[in-house]
Structure formats: C-alpha cells, structure tokens
Amino acid sequence: MSEPPSASLEEQSPAPPNQPAGKPRLGGLGPIYLTVFVDVLALTLVFPLLPYYAASFGATPFQIGALLATFSVCQLISSPWLGRLSDRFGRKPVLIASQAGTLAGLLMMAAAPNLWWLFAGRILDGFTAGNLTIAQAAITDATLPKDRTRAYGFFGIAFGVGFLIGPAFSGWLAARYGFHAPPLCAALLSLTSIVLTAILFPSHAPPSAQPRASLGEALRRVLSQPAARRSVLEMFAYVLSFSMLTGGLALFLRARLAFDVDQVGYAFAFSGFVGALAQGGIGRLAKRLGERRLSAGGIIFMALGYLLLARVHDVPSLGLALAVGGLGSAVVRPALTTLLTNAVSESERGLALGVSQSASSLGQSMGPVIAGALIGAGALSTWALVAAAFACLVLVVRWLFSGTSV
C-alpha cells in the first residue's frame, strides 16, 4: 500500500528553513539526541526499580502494576495538551517545563517514606511527561519524510543505550545504597537534562501560524484522517504488548528465576543493548522494505520472543527470548512513528504525536496491571502468551483498517 498523499506532497515540496535538504544532519540533531539520552537514562534508573521499591513498602503485585500504570494514565490525559502547546509556542519552552515536572516527581520518589509518596511522584511526573513526544516532534520538524525512520532510529539508539546503562546502574545503586538512591541519581540527571535543553536544544518558531482551533477540534481533525487513525491504533496495540513485558518482567524473573534487583537490571540492560544494535541499521531496512513491512516484521519477532519467554527456565533461554523480542520491538516504534508523522500536516505533528502518546499511555497503563494480575495469580507463562497475542493485534488492526495484506 502506498504512503498517504500528504507524505508524497511534503516529499516534493521544498524543505522549510529548519529542515535539511537530504539526510538528517546529525550535527543538527545531536543536541536533541543528547537530551533524549539523558532523559531516558533518568527514566531507566527508576523503572526497573519500582517493583522492588514498592514491595519494600508492602505493596502487592496488583498495587505494583497499578503504580507502573499510574504514570501512563496521567500521561494519557496530558500528552495531547503538551503536543498542542508545543505546536503553538514552540518545542523548547514546553520541553523545559515538562522536564521540570519530571525533576519534581523524581525528588518526591527519592524522599518517599511510604507507598503513597511513590504514587504521588509518579502522578506528578506523568502529568508533565512530554519529554520524548516533544523531542520526536522536533526531529520531525528537522527531517524530510524519506529520512525520518533513520532519524528515529538514532533516537532509538539513544533510548537503547539508556536502557543498557540505566537498569544495570540502578540495580547496583539499589543493592548498595538502598532504594532511594536511584531516583535521587535520576533527579540529578533530570536537572542536567534541563540545563542541556536550555543551552543546546535548537530553538525554532512554532511550526504553525494558522488560526488556533480548540483542542477538541484539532483532535477530531487528526483522527478523521484514516492513515493517522490507523497509525494511532497500531501504536496502542504495540505499546500494550511491550508494556506487558516491561511491566511484568521483574516480577516474572523474581518468581521463576529468583532474580534480585541487580540481576533484573542486567536483564533490562541486555534488552536495551540488543535494541540499540538493531536500530543502528534501521535506516537501510526502512528504505529497502518500507515502514509498513518493517513494522510487520518487527511485530512477528516480538511475538516470537514472547512465546520463547513463556518457556524460560534458565538464563540462556532468557537471553534468547530477550534478544529475539528486543530485535523486533526496536524497529516497530520508529516505523510506526514515521507512518504517523507522514500522514498529517506540518502544523499538526506535535498534536498527532501527542495523540499517539495518549494511545501509548493507555496501553502502558493497561499492560502493567494485566501483567501484575496474571503473575500475582501464578500464571507466568500465560503472561508471556498474552503479551504475544497483543503484539499480533497490531497486524489485526492493520488488516481491518486497510483491507490489504501487511
């Protein structure tokens, strides 16, 4: 199936002043990737720790799943607003405000005396969490459609390297200095990210000078476009599957392999390493296969990795399952993001990415709760099988809404 007409029209038009004429200039995008890397490093210091941190306050598996989901529920509400604000006022000021909220939330978690403080910190962080969405919008502003998957691939490398370093370092910190240490370290990194954004992040005029529409009108305009609506639904299904993995992996490894917090950190780090390797070649794969086929292949690998995970009973089989699933998930998000941004106009990119992030947040809020409920009931293999089924849902959505093969 061909790309949406809006993509081909943009491809043929002259590049706007803040866009390069050919491949993404890494010198220009470097500051964006640097701030993304620091933000992701802060995120990955905290995320693998949360199940153990919450358990130290007596949380049940269901409460742990709810804690992981709280951030995403709040992000579900806030993402379209933040994306719309970045379209109206520019990416940089909204990004700095978002990062400031993340810093405050992390400090609350670092000082948490009980479980409810953890929830409060996650709520504040979630309501202001637009960092990655706004960075993606800035990358879209600076690249042509044919180069976006490659640019998002480098974005993914920053994400993957963050996952490589952050979880392992988090486990080391928690094992030696207690559960408060990783959030405090993440807060310091978040402060660093704010400084980097203020100094290095490129400043551009707001992408749109069109008359302002209400958020509701703008949302209806974006979702009325079939290609954009399909991309948002596909992203939801992908994230629902991926959040089943990230939200349940620590509990699964603790129950089946008796992993401690540092060992779980190493497992996440290995998955991040595989993802970073895969995204290094995503530009060539996208040009050879196209984003639709690339994302479909990635989904198949994800599902296969989860099926392997259901049968894991030792470390070698765990490594194989994480490698296969990590290769798949690494290429899906950049491809789906490119399909979405190519389906909307320049003035709607931030909003479209915000809508996509809201759909992702819905998936992220559902996945950990389902994972916690299944693992808490002892259904360890079922957890992995359900995650595989949700991955396949991406292809079902594509078939239902396009009427063509993948």
C-alpha positions in Angstrom: 0.0 0.0 0.0 1.4 3.4 -1.0 2.2 6.1 1.5 -0.6 8.7 2.3 -0.9 11.5 -0.2 0.2 14.1 2.4 3.6 12.3 2.7 4.3 12.4 -1.1 3.3 16.1 -1.3 5.6 17.0 1.5 8.4 15.0 -0.1 8.1 17.0 -3.3 7.9 20.4 -1.7 11.0 22.5 -0.9 12.3 21.9 2.6 11.4 24.6 5.1 14.2 26.6 6.6 14.7 24.4 9.6 14.9 21.2 7.5 18.0 19.8 5.8 17.8 19.0 2.1 18.8 15.4 2.3 19.7 13.0 5.1 19.3 14.2 8.7 22.3 16.2 9.8 23.5 14.5 12.9 25.3 17.7 13.9 22.0 19.4 14.0 20.1 16.6 15.6 22.8 15.8 18.1 21.6 18.1 20.8 18.1 16.5 20.6 19.6 13.0 20.9 21.8 14.1 23.8 18.8 15.5 25.8 16.8 12.3 24.9 19.7 10.1 26.1 19.9 11.9 29.5 16.1 11.8 29.9 16.0 8.1 29.1 18.9 7.4 31.4 16.9 9.0 34.2 13.8 7.0 33.3 15.6 3.7 33.2 17.3 4.3 36.6 13.8 4.3 38.1 11.5 2.0 36.1 13.1 -1.5 36.8 13.5 -0.5 40.5 9.8 0.4 41.1 8.5 -3.2 41.7 11.2 -3.8 44.4 10.8 -0.2 45.8 7.1 -0.6 46.1 7.4 -4.2 47.6 9.7 -2.7 50.3 6.6 -0.8 51.5 4.5 -3.9 51.4 2.8 -3.5 48.0 1.0 -6.4 46.4 1.6 -7.5 42.8 -1.6 -5.7 41.8 -0.5 -2.5 43.6 2.8 -2.7 41.8 1.1 -3.0 38.5 -1.1 0.0 39.4 2.0 2.0 40.4 3.5 1.3 37.0 0.3 2.2 35.3 -0.3 5.5 37.2 2.3 7.4 35.2 0.7 6.3 31.9 -2.8 7.1 33.0 -1.7 10.7 33.8 0.3 10.9 30.5 -2.8 9.8 28.7 -4.6 12.9 29.8 -1.7 15.4 29.4 0.0 14.3 26.1 -2.4 15.9 23.6 -2.2 19.2 25.6 1.5 19.2 25.7 1.8 18.3 22.0 -0.7 21.1 21.1 1.2 23.6 23.3 4.5 22.7 21.5 2.8 23.3 18.1 1.6 26.7 19.4 4.5 28.0 21.4 7.5 26.0 20.1 9.1 22.8 21.2 11.9 24.1 23.5 9.8 26.0 26.2 7.3 23.2 26.6 10.1 20.6 26.8 11.8 22.6 29.6 8.5 22.8 31.5 8.0 19.1 31.1 11.5 18.3 32.3 10.9 20.4 35.4 7.9 18.4 36.3 9.9 15.2 35.9 12.6 16.6 38.2 10.0 17.4 40.9 8.4 13.9 40.6 11.7 12.1 40.9 12.6 14.1 44.0 9.3 13.1 45.6 10.1 9.4 44.9 13.6 9.7 46.2 12.2 11.1 49.5 9.3 8.7 49.7 8.5 7.5 53.2 5.7 5.2 52.1 3.9 3.7 49.1 1.6 6.7 48.6 4.5 9.1 48.1 5.7 6.9 45.3 2.2 7.2 43.7 2.3 10.9 44.2 5.7 11.3 42.5 4.6 9.1 39.6 1.4 11.2 39.2 3.3 14.5 39.0 5.8 13.0 36.6 3.0 11.6 34.4 1.0 14.8 34.1 4.1 16.7 32.9 5.6 13.9 30.8 6.0 15.2 27.3 9.8 15.0 27.0 10.1 12.2 24.4 7.0 13.2 22.5 8.3 16.8 22.0 11.7 15.6 21.1 10.2 13.4 18.4 8.3 16.4 17.1 11.5 18.4 17.0 13.2 15.6 15.0 10.2 15.5 12.6 10.5 19.3 12.1 14.1 18.9 11.1 13.9 16.0 8.6 12.3 15.1 5.4 9.7 12.2 5.3 12.1 9.8 3.5 14.7 10.2 6.2 12.5 10.1 9.3 12.7 6.4 10.2 16.5 6.7 10.0 16.4 9.8 12.3 14.0 8.0 14.7 16.4 5.1 14.6 19.2 7.3 16.1 16.6 8.4 18.6 16.1 4.7 19.4 19.8 4.2 19.8 19.8 6.9 22.4 16.9 5.1 24.0 18.6 1.7 23.8 21.9 2.9 25.2 19.9 4.5 28.1 18.3 1.1 28.7 21.7 -0.5 28.5 23.3 1.7 31.2 20.4 2.8 33.4 18.9 -0.5 34.7 22.3 -2.1 35.4 23.4 1.0 37.3 20.1 1.2 39.1 20.4 -2.3 40.3 24.0 -1.6 41.5 22.9 1.6 43.3 19.9 0.0 45.0 21.8 -3.1 46.1 24.5 -0.9 47.8 22.8 2.3 48.9 19.1 1.5 49.1 16.0 2.1 47.0 16.2 5.9 47.5 19.5 6.2 45.6 18.4 5.5 42.0 15.6 8.1 42.0 17.9 10.7 43.5 20.5 10.0 40.9 17.8 10.2 38.2 16.8 13.6 39.6 20.3 14.9 39.2 20.3 13.6 35.6 17.0 15.3 35.0 18.4 18.6 36.2 21.3 18.1 33.8 18.9 17.5 31.0 17.1 20.8 31.8 20.5 22.6 31.5 21.4 20.8 28.3 18.0 21.7 26.8 18.3 25.3 27.7 21.8 25.6 26.2 21.9 23.2 23.3 18.3 22.3 22.2 17.6 24.1 18.9 15.0 26.9 19.0 12.6 27.3 16.1 9.5 29.3 15.6 6.3 27.4 16.3 5.6 25.2 13.3 2.1 26.7 12.6 0.9 30.2 12.1 -2.6 29.0 11.3 -5.7 30.2 13.2 -6.0 28.5 16.5 -8.5 25.7 16.9 -9.7 24.2 20.1 -8.0 21.0 21.3 -11.2 19.1 20.6 -11.5 20.4 17.0 -7.8 19.7 16.4 -8.1 16.1 17.8 -11.1 15.4 15.5 -9.2 16.8 12.5 -6.3 14.5 13.2 -8.3 11.4 13.9 -10.6 12.0 10.9 -7.7 11.1 8.7 -7.7 7.3 8.1 -4.0 6.8 7.9 -3.4 8.8 11.1 -6.2 7.0 12.9 -4.8 3.6 11.9 -1.3 4.5 13.0 -2.6 5.6 16.4 -4.4 2.3 16.9 -1.4 0.3 15.8 0.8 2.2 18.2 -1.7 1.4 21.0 -1.6 -2.3 20.3 2.2 -2.3 20.1 2.7 -0.4 23.4 0.1 -2.6 25.1 2.2 -5.6 24.2 5.5 -4.0 25.0 4.3 -2.7 28.4 3.2 -6.2 29.3 6.8 -7.1 29.0 8.3 -4.1 30.8 5.6 -4.1 33.5 5.9 -7.8 34.3 9.5 -8.8 33.6 10.8 -8.0 37.0 8.0 -9.9 38.7 8.4 -12.8 36.3 12.1 -13.1 36.8 11.8 -12.9 40.6 9.1 -15.6 40.6 10.6 -18.0 38.0 14.4 -17.5 38.3 14.6 -15.9 41.8 16.3 -12.8 40.3 17.2 -9.9 42.7 17.0 -6.2 41.7 20.5 -6.1 40.3 20.0 -9.2 38.1 16.8 -7.7 36.8 18.7 -4.6 35.9 21.2 -6.6 33.9 18.3 -8.3 32.0 16.8 -4.9 31.0 20.3 -3.8 30.1 20.8 -6.7 27.8 17.5 -6.0 26.1 18.5 -2.4 25.6 21.8 -3.4 24.1 20.1 -5.6 21.5 17.7 -2.8 20.7 20.5 -0.3 20.2 22.2 -2.7 17.8 19.0 -3.3 15.8 18.3 0.4 15.4 21.8 1.1 14.1 20.7 -0.4 10.7 17.1 0.7 10.7 17.5 3.4 8.1 18.7 0.9 5.5 16.0 -1.6 6.4 13.3 1.1 6.1 14.5 2.2 2.6 14.6 -1.5 1.5 11.4 -2.7 3.0 9.3 0.4 3.7 7.9 1.3 7.1 4.8 -1.0 6.8 6.8 -4.2 6.1 9.5 -3.3 8.6 7.0 -2.8 11.4 5.1 -6.0 10.4 8.4 -8.0 10.6 9.2 -6.4 13.9 5.9 -7.4 15.3 6.4 -11.0 14.3 9.8 -11.1 16.0 8.2 -9.6 19.2 5.6 -12.2 19.3 8.1 -15.0 18.8 10.3 -13.6 21.6 7.3 -13.6 24.0 6.5 -17.2 23.0 10.0 -18.2 23.9 9.8 -16.2 27.1 6.8 -18.4 28.2 9.2 -21.4 28.2 12.1 -19.7 30.0 13.5 -21.7 33.0 17.2 -20.7 32.8 19.5 -17.8 31.9 20.5 -18.9 28.4 16.9 -19.3 27.3 16.1 -15.9 28.8 18.9 -14.4 26.8 17.5 -15.9 23.6 13.9 -14.7 24.3 15.0 -11.2 25.2 17.3 -11.0 22.1 14.5 -12.1 19.6 11.9 -9.9 21.2 14.3 -6.9 21.6 15.2 -7.1 17.9 11.5 -6.9 17.0 10.4 -4.2 19.3 13.4 -2.0 18.4 12.2 -1.4 14.8 8.5 -1.2 15.4 8.2 2.2 17.2 10.3 4.2 14.7 8.5 2.8 11.7 5.0 3.4 13.2 6.1 6.9 14.2 7.2 7.7 10.7 3.9 6.4 9.3 2.0 8.7 11.6 4.0 11.9 11.0 3.9 11.3 7.3 0.1 11.1 7.5 -0.5 14.6 8.9 0.4 18.2 8.0 3.4 20.0 9.4 1.1 22.1 11.7 -0.4 19.0 13.3 2.7 17.0 14.0 3.1 17.8 17.7 -0.6 17.2 18.3 -0.6 13.9 16.3 2.4 12.7 18.3 0.6 13.8 21.5 -2.5 11.8 20.4 -0.2 8.8 19.7 1.4 9.2 23.1 -2.0 9.2 24.7 -2.9 6.0 23.0 0.5 4.6 24.1 -0.2 5.8 27.6 -3.5 3.9 27.6 -1.6 0.8 26.6 1.1 1.5 29.2 -1.5 1.8 31.9 -3.3 -1.4 30.9 -0.2 -3.6 30.3 1.4 -3.5 33.8 -2.0 -4.0 35.6 -2.8 -7.1 33.4 0.8 -8.3 33.9 0.7 -7.8 37.7 -2.7 -9.6 37.9 -1.5 -12.6 35.9 1.8 -13.0 37.6 0.3 -12.4 41.0 -2.0 -15.3 40.3 0.9 -17.5 39.3 0.1 -17.5 35.6 3.7 -16.9 34.5 3.6 -18.5 31.1 0.1 -17.0 30.4 1.5 -13.6 31.0 4.0 -14.0 28.1 1.4 -15.6 25.8 -1.0 -12.7 26.3 1.8 -10.3 25.5 2.4 -12.2 22.3 -1.3 -12.0 21.4 -1.3 -8.2 22.0 1.7 -7.9 19.6 -0.3 -9.7 16.9 -3.1 -7.3 17.5 -1.1 -4.7 15.5 -1.3 -6.8 12.4 -5.0 -7.4 13.0 -5.7 -3.6 13.3 -3.7 -3.0 10.1 -5.7 -5.7 8.2 -9.1 -4.5 9.5 -8.4 -0.8 8.7 -6.6 -1.1 5.4 -8.2 -4.0 3.7 -4.9 -5.1 2.4 -2.1 -7.5 3.4 0.7 -6.3 5.6 
